[in-house]
Amino acid sequence: MAFGKEKVKILDGPTPLEYLARASEDLGIRLYMKRDDLTPLGNGGNKLRKLEYSVKEALDQGATRILTVGGVQTNHGRLTAAAAAKFGFNCTILTFGRYPGEVSANLLLDRILGADVIIEEPQALTDSVLRAKAEEYSKKYEAQGESVYFLTLGGSDETGMLGYYDCAVELTDQAKELGIEDARVVTTAGSMGTYMGLYFGLKNEASPLSLTGIAIMPFDETKIDDANGQLQRAIAQYGFDFDATWEDLNIETDYSHGSYNNPVKEVRDAILYMARMEGILLDPCYTGKSFAGLMRMIEEGKIEKGEKIIFMHTGGMPGLYTKHHREAFEEELMDGIQIV
Ligand SMILES: Cc1ncc(COP(=O)(O)O)c(C=O)c1O
């Protein structure tokens, strides 16, 4: 519970905060990983923390269906489908993008979890487009007697954000136990709910931890306006006694490789690095890209040698099976497969 808002229980308790010895030694930093990929439902990931709050709101509103939006391979959609199943809702994932030509990765898991998936032509995912489209479909369901709870892109609204406010408190306690109170938390920045929750949580609770986001898509003027809107709405709703704008945030925007969810050699290399050093699987759209960014930040001296870093593993592993990523990997990894 935060700010008087209640949540349902999806997580079993704090997720592990692990020291990664081999990667630390090799990279010359003290690298810890917050294992939010190990959250319980639907193959795990960051969205479950947000969903604990959003699902409670949907239950309180008497909804029968949760309708959410995203890209065709949205992890958020998959985890919404899992939470919807557990709490007895129908679920629709309204996606924007091209059908990949096969039912694989998150798309496959969405259907296994019982969600209805709609794929619309790609278009700019601005807040107003998403709301108008969601309303159009909600009306259809409501005409059939359903009551629809709309969950915004990535679950990144003021309600969902509280999941990462709680995580900031959890991390502060864990860091204290490990004697790394002055560590820097590094997280992937997409629809920004994770970053925002951590930002407000760390700041409002006066945590000594610092925070850096790594953008995995270009952050243009629209995206910055969105971020400012998120900040202002949260400040107004929760009555924080400080103001904040985009300039107060610490988001690295140099490592997005020009697009969202694109196949990038450097990102694949970062995924192989983590897999082969620590046996941990990152994903090509989010955590692999941000970890590749983190490695560059070390090279460029933006992260200092010996610095204590807590990298947020926010999940996303099914993304490895997405057609275009899988094919790029297949080409590079065939040399280690002997067919006799
Ligand atoms: C695996 C994974 N990591 C990170 C993110 C980014 O989180 P946020 O959208 O809260 O910025 C997402 C968002 O979909 C995700 O699926």
The ligand as an SDF file (V2000), in Angstrom:
LIG
                    3D

 16 16  0  0  0  0  0  0  0  0999 V2000
   11.3530   -6.0900  -20.0890 C   0  0  0  0  0  0  0  0  0  0  0  0
   11.0630   -4.6390  -19.9430 C   0  0  0  0  0  0  0  0  0  0  0  0
   11.9890   -3.8600  -19.3800 N   0  0  0  0  0  0  0  0  0  0  0  0
   11.8070   -2.5300  -19.2490 C   0  0  0  0  0  0  0  0  0  0  0  0
   10.6590   -1.9300  -19.6970 C   0  0  0  0  0  0  0  0  0  0  0  0
   10.5310   -0.4590  -19.5500 C   0  0  0  0  0  0  0  0  0  0  0  0
    9.7430   -0.1250  -18.4710 O   0  0  0  0  0  0  0  0  0  0  0  0
    8.8700    1.1870  -18.5320 P   0  0  0  0  0  0  0  0  0  0  0  0
    7.9080    1.0150  -19.6640 O   0  0  0  0  0  0  0  0  0  0  0  0
    8.2070    1.2500  -17.2160 O   0  0  0  0  0  0  0  0  0  0  0  0
    9.7890    2.3190  -18.7860 O   0  0  0  0  0  0  0  0  0  0  0  0
    9.6530   -2.7030  -20.2900 C   0  0  0  0  0  0  0  0  0  0  0  0
    8.4430   -2.0690  -20.8060 C   0  0  0  0  0  0  0  0  0  0  0  0
    7.6520   -2.6390  -21.4860 O   0  0  0  0  0  0  0  0  0  0  0  0
    9.8560   -4.0930  -20.4040 C   0  0  0  0  0  0  0  0  0  0  0  0
    8.9450   -4.8810  -20.9690 O   0  0  0  0  0  0  0  0  0  0  0  0
  1  2  1  0
  2  3  1  0
  2 15  2  0
  3  4  2  0
  4  5  1  0
  5  6  1  0
  5 12  2  0
  6  7  1  0
  7  8  1  0
  8  9  2  0
  8 10  1  0
  8 11  1  0
 12 13  1  0
 12 15  1  0
 13 14  2  0
 15 16  1  0
M  END
$$$$
